[in-house]
Structures are given as structure tokens and as C-alpha cells.
């Protein structure tokens, strides 16, 4: 009697929803590129920074192949090239960028492992950063922007979009990881945290990054977070977990953490000899290599031996062809490195409202005064209110800016009028505030984050720097325009925490414009220009000027906007040029009473109006610079150097500076008044210079 035919065991059969031949090809291609760099290009000194992805590759590619929504975005780190390959990046761009050649990710400006990819056919790779953990909060910002596009702007193109961030196990100890995790879970954002756990952060074991070395286990009780964890070297398990994680984020619109354990089959970088690992441990890592596992999994269920060999041969051939194309590229003209620090007329490929079709309304730099004089607080609030009304892409956020209206009352009433989606409070994390603003800007919004006081910007320093350099380091492929509002300076009293100025630190961050208005009219004009512009702007609001009577002006109109880099001569004279800004402007004007002096209010420090200063100095033949910041390396030193370089022969006296001494701002009002340049001391310095 014939036996019934046995049914095939489908439990371990490859998932037919995965394009396994493509996965096999991409893993093989990634391996071919790593091998080429390690055995040829690095020894030949054609690649200077090399980070192998071997061991990490299969999981990344499985994930990247699932990012098929055009509004998806991902942000990785220095071991994320397999993800880029799965998104369709030109292989010659990948190799050419590693070699610092023209074209590619940055035109040779950035190291090749710091990727970016404005993908015209699918998910974009947001500009990566060199700092560990810096990728998390911008990705959270993109996720929040997805929800804004979907629920506020009612754009159905974002209904299934997600944001994906990649990080190693070492990065889970960073401020950025925890800030993004807080943002994503408290706001219920469609964000996937993909943690590749290879057990080491360079040489430091993962148990130093999180207790027990398992971030998934440690976050098991974190509210609002779904967690998946498993073996990233097992093709079936990795594919299943990736599918579950991506589906969960897409369908539930809520955050997921996916942790896959993987081996790091080479050192942290090419130079890392891994002497901190025993031979037995290295052997155990190679025993977990996902590539042989993938081959065994697919042969013969999906591919024959011959087909597998053909895929490997094609990957090797494509890698070699890409190398030839990459090496044929020249090096960019060195003079071009000066380009694209700021917007120069050609819009970036991705990021900012301009690249999403925004056309700024017509403006004028001629004020049309309306009504009574108003203080700076009211002027800034009224400008924000108008721009919120006419531009749905504008969003305001920061600590206490909602119902409270900000600690300086600038945003009072705006949440009530425009709603929680457009004016909202944030967690107490400056990294999270500025980082999410970067992601929101990349997604086409105009974010207006607020830092409560100048000193509190320090935890966001990395994000501020990365935002400013983005246009330059991607050679105009990406930019993240925003307006970062920062109150600072003394007010009645001082102290080291709330009264710092230090505007020069922002000037020293390439790519940031810096506004320092001294009065209500200028605040309106510079803020409107910033909100309608295409560069990140640091908008410094001096605390002592917010309600100062001298700073009050009539509202100059809803179409009033001032260009950056154009100073204003507030008093005219012949004997001396006084250069100042912010809270020192009224003091300099008072000190100049009864004297013949040009008082120049710079209004912006980046760019600053050197032409106006030099023209005045060449006429008056004397120059005094007055500012509240510290003397050593303050911005006055830059002005003095330019005057000395370009108008030395026109001077009848030395260029002088009057500033705060090199100390923090004192708290007691008597001590503060002694430290900050006073009218009396400014007047005395004027007289000294005029009589020189």
C-alpha cells in the first residue's frame, strides 16, 4: 500500500515577502566593499577612515529594504553603509566619498563614513554626524514632523511614514539616545530605534554602557515603548523581528526599539587591532558571521549554489566597477570649500520649507509705524503670532512656552490661539529641543525652538554645531533652517547661570546667522527675516531690553523685514566711532551726549557690517568697541582686528575695547553694576580716545 506523501516543513522556510536574492546581493556587495577598502584602498592610503560593517550588514539590509515609503527617513552612524546600499545609493558615491573625491556625499568635505542621501526614489538618509548618539534627536524630530504633516497639514502622503534611527550599543549611554527616547514615547511618535549590539563600544564592553549589557531588557518597563530583541545573525529571526518592528511602527504610530545582537568581525576601525579581545572570543564572533548563515538558509530553498556564486561574482564586479568610477573622479577645486556655508541662491536638495515649495511673501525694510510704542516682548510675540497665522509650517516649542507663555512671557497666549500642535512645551532637555528642531527642519517645517537662558544652550552644543555645518558638509544637499530663540544677558541683577551673553560662541559655529537686536523695531525686522529665510538663525533676546523703555518702538508693520549684515548708525558725529550692540546701545548713546560721535548698532554679528564700521572709522579716525561679553576672545576682538588690518593708516589713536572683565556675571546688583560697562566708564573712555 502506497504511503501518503509527506508535507514539506514550512516552519523554517524563508519568508517569501523578503526579496532574498536582493538581500544576498547587497550583503555580498557590502562585504566586497569592506574587503576592497581593507586590503587595497586603506593600505594604498586612498581611504583614510574605514569602518567595516561586517557582521552588522545583514540586519541593516533587511531593515533598509522595508523602508519603501517616500516619506520614510533614516539616520545612521559610521557603520551604516549597508543601510545606504539598501536604499539605492550609488556605489561609486559610497567609495568616492570614502576616498574624499569630488561628488558623492560631501564633495570631499567630510569623512566618507558620515553619510547623507537625499533619496529621489524612496527613504532618505538624513545627514549623519561624527558624534556618537547625535543621530537620535534629529530622527525624533523627523518623526514628530511626520505626525505634523499627517494631522495638522492633513497630508495623506505621511499616513504610513516612519523614522528609523540606527545606533550601536555604545550609543545607548548618550544624552541623545535618552532625549530621543523621552520625546518619542511621551509624544507617541512613529519612530524605530534600531540598536545593533555587538558587545563593544570600541574596546569598552556593553556592560559599561547599560547594566548587564542589554538595553532591551533594561527598557522592558518603559511606558509607551514596544521592544523586540533577538539574534541579528539568524536570517529567519532577523527578518521576522524586522518585519514585526516596522509593521508595529507603521500601523500603531508608536515607537519601537529593536535590538539585534551582531558580531563586530573587524576592529572598531581599520586601525583598531582588537588586542582587548581574546583569540577565543574573536573565533566565537566569526562563528556567528551572518553571511554563511544566510547562504545556508537560502540554498537550496531559494537559490542554487550556482545562483549564489553568480550573485557573489556580480557583487565583486560591481564593487570593482564602482572603484574605477570613483578613482576617476578628481578632487574638488580647493577654492570651492568656501561655498555653501550659508544659502547662496541655489536651494538645498532636501530640508527647510523652501525645498517644500514655500515662497516668502514680499517684504520691505521701510517701517510703517502702527500705534503706540511697544516693548520688545510684545514686538517679538506679535511677529511670531503673525508668522504663525500666515505660515502653517511654523512651530514653536521649548520649556514652559505653552500655558505659562515662557519665562519671559514672549509666547503668552500663543498656545491658546494656535493649539498644542503648533505651540508646545518640551521635556527639560536642550539636546532634545534643538535636535528635534533639526529633524523637523529637515522635514520641511520652520521650527522655532526656545532655550530659556543662554547658559542652558550648552547641553545642545553638539546639535547646534551639527545643524550649522550641515549645508557645508553635505555640499548643499541638506540644510536645516530654524530660528533658535535664546534670551540672555543681565537683568536688574546677574548670576553665572541666567545672565551670560557669550554670543561669540554662536558666531564661531559656521553656518549660523546671529541676530542681536537692541529694540522692538529691529527685533521685528530681524525675526521676520529669520522666519522666512533659509538658514539657521540664533536670535538673541537681551533680557534687560525686553521691557526697557528706551527699546520701545511702534510696531513697524507685518511686512517689515531687515537684512542681516546691515548696521544702523543711531547717532552721527565726527570725532569717534563707537561700535556696539544689544543692551550697550542705549548706554553708548547716553555716554555720547554732548560729544560728536558715530554710534553704530551692529544688529547682527553674523554677518556683521564691517563696511559701515570701516567707513565710519576712516572718517572719525578713532574706534571704541563696547560690549557686555568678556574681553578675551569676545567679538570686539574680531572687530578690532578688522579695523587694524584694513584701516590702520586712517587711525589717529589705538582701537580700544570696553567690556565685562573675564569673569562670570556677578549676582549682587552693586557687583554687577561695577562689572558691566557703565555710562560713566563709556564716557570716560570716549574722552580718553578723543584727546589721545
TACOR-V318006 format. One record per run of one state. SS is the DSSP state (~ for helix, > for strand, _ for the rest). FROM is the first residue (numbers start at 1). TO is the last residue. If there is no record, write none. Layout:
SS;FROM;TO + SS;FROM;TO
This chain:
_;1;19 + ~;20;41 + _;42;56 + ~;57;64 + _;65;72 + >;73;75 + _;76;80 + ~;81;87 + _;88;90 + ~;91;98 + _;99;116 + >;117;117 + _;118;123 + >;124;125 + _;126;134 + ~;135;151 + _;152;155 + ~;156;158 + _;159;162 + >;163;168 + ~;169;173 + _;174;174 + ~;175;186 + _;187;190 + >;191;197 + _;198;199 + >;200;201 + _;202;203 + >;204;205 + ~;206;208 + _;209;210 + ~;211;213 + _;214;214 + ~;215;218 + _;219;225 + >;226;231 + _;232;234 + ~;235;252 + _;253;255 + >;256;261 + _;262;278 + ~;279;286 + _;287;289 + ~;290;298 + >;299;299 + _;300;302 + >;303;303 + _;304;304 + ~;305;328 + _;329;333 + ~;334;338 + _;339;349 + >;350;350 + _;351;353 + ~;354;356 + _;357;363 + >;364;364 + _;365;369 + >;370;374 + _;375;375 + ~;376;390 + _;391;393 + >;394;398 + _;399;413 + ~;414;418 + _;419;422 + >;423;425 + _;426;429 + ~;430;442 + _;443;445 + >;446;451 + _;452;453 + ~;454;473 + _;474;477 + >;478;478 + _;479;482 + >;483;488 + _;489;503 + ~;504;507 + _;508;512 + >;513;515 + _;516;519 + ~;520;531 + _;532;536 + >;537;542 + ~;543;545 + _;546;548 + ~;549;551 + _;552;552 + >;553;555 + _;556;559 + >;560;560 + _;561;567 + >;568;571 + _;572;575 + >;576;580 + _;581;583 + ~;584;591 + _;592;596 + >;597;601 + _;602;603 + >;604;606 + _;607;609 + ~;610;620 + _;621;622 + >;623;630 + _;631;634 + ~;635;650 + _;651;655 + >;656;660 + _;661;668 + ~;669;675 + _;676;678 + ~;679;690 + _;691;692
